[in-house]
């Protein structure tokens, strides 16, 4: 017989909330947040700037009891949201059910970012297995394209609006969703510069990275971050990727791009996205790359891997990137 005082088993919920205006958004978000505060659950909100300010104003004095993050900053690289934002919050509240609002996809996300965003949403279901938490993900139906909403249905077991919620019949194999975005990356432009990666030249690849990052206008602190991230990718190639590969650099609009390609294969779909354990002696490299970068894109298959790390250059005008409320 189960004791009435037994500790409940961990239960993870991952609903998508579909909204069309700020009124329906506020109705559901405030109900969710206040319900958490009343029940004594730790609450975190990580949403884009406009929605963050809307919620902060609506909550008034209650905002002080909530961890609040601007997702355009904390989650500008979707690959670091699971480890550095969501699971970090859960780990800081052991033994308590966590209540989280995470809005990683908004109309300002561009076509280069979106595949990493969709993979992130699918991988939440894997990373949170056995975790006692609810992570609710809002989607603005008035601003997002239909295929983005269709992908949300593939990655969330339940769907919410401000008036109802229901089990999602379109929810399926989340690993298949991740794999559907694991596509070959577009070729580098003919103007790209490259250098061979091999066990004898890590110092040369560092100089190559630093020189290019400076030449395309990255601030000095971001030059250091780029060198660190690329150095980790180069080390992975030498140790795990067959020892030899190629580092290629170019600019894409307001981004500096650094790609390391080799003959390795990354079988773990969550590689680099989960927090490193304190006693972990290896496997920290990709997590560091995600942490330093503004975006990371990966294509991997047996015998070939491309990893691109992106760094935003200072904005001097309107970006040429296509945003998600235009064409994705």
C-alpha positions, 0 to 999 in steps of 0.5 A: 500500500502506498502511504498518503505521505509518500513523495510524489513522483517527478512529473514533467509538463511541456505545454505550448500556449497559443496566443494572438494578442497581449490580452490572451497572453496576460490572462494565461501567463498571470494565472500560471505565475500567480498559481505558482506563487500561491503554491510555493513553487519557484517561478521563472520567466524567460521571454522576449523584451516586450513580453517581459516588460508587459509581465513585469508591469502587470505583476507589480510588486509580485515581480520581485518573487520571480526570476525574470530574464530577457530571452533575447539575451539569455537565450539568443543562442537557443543551444544554451537555453536548456543547460544555462537557463532552464535546468540551472533554475531547477538545480538551484531549487532542489526538492521543489517543483519548478514552474517556468515560462520559456519563450524561445521563438518569436518573430524576430528570430531569423532563418539561420536561428530557427532550426536550432530553436525547433531542435531546442523545443524538441530536446526539452522533452528529452532533457527534462525526463524525470524532472519535476517541472512545468515549462510553458512555451508561448507562441504568438499566432498573429506573428509566426508563420504556419510552419512554426506553429506546426512545429510547435505542435510536434514538440509539445505534448499539450496545447493551451489557450487562455480558455482551454487546454488539451492533449496534443494529437500531433505530438510525436517522436521528438528525436525525429523532429531533431533529426529533421533539422539535422540537414547539411548546412549551406556552402560557405561563400566563395570569399570565405577564408580557411585553414587546415586543422591538424594536431600540429597547428592549434596555435596557428588556428588561434591566430587565424581566428583572432585575426579574422575576428578583429578584421571583421569588427568584433569587439575585443572581448568577443574576439577572445570568446571567438578564439576560445569557442573555435579552439574548443572545436579544433581540440574536438577535431583533433581528439574526437574527429579523426585528428584532421579537419578544416576551419573556415571563416566568413561573414553573413550579414551582421554575423561572423561565422567560424566553421570547423568540419571534420570526419567525426560524428556526434551521436548524442543529440543533447551534446553541449546542451546539458549542464556539465556535472561537477566531477565531469572530466571531459565532454565540456567543450561543446557546452562552452562553445554554446555558452560563448556563441551567439548561435551554434548550428550543427550538421552531423552524420557518420563520417562528417560533422560541421559545427558553425559558431556565430558571433554578432558584429556591432550593428551599423544598420538594418540586418539583411537577415530574413525574419520569421514573420516574413519567410522562414 
